[in-house]
């Protein structure tokens, strides 16, 4: 177990595991916030379109 190949493999495996533990939740969070931002923008566009379709009141 003192081989350099085993140590480098262990190091790379640990780094990959650490990156996965950080990347996966971060990616999910960023995807969720982007979707909610896009949904709010679409709702705002729909509201504005509805307001523009209504006749003017005098």
Secondary structure as GFF3:
##gff-version 3
##sequence-region A 1 58
A	DSSP	alpha_helix	4	53	.	.	.	ID=ss1
###
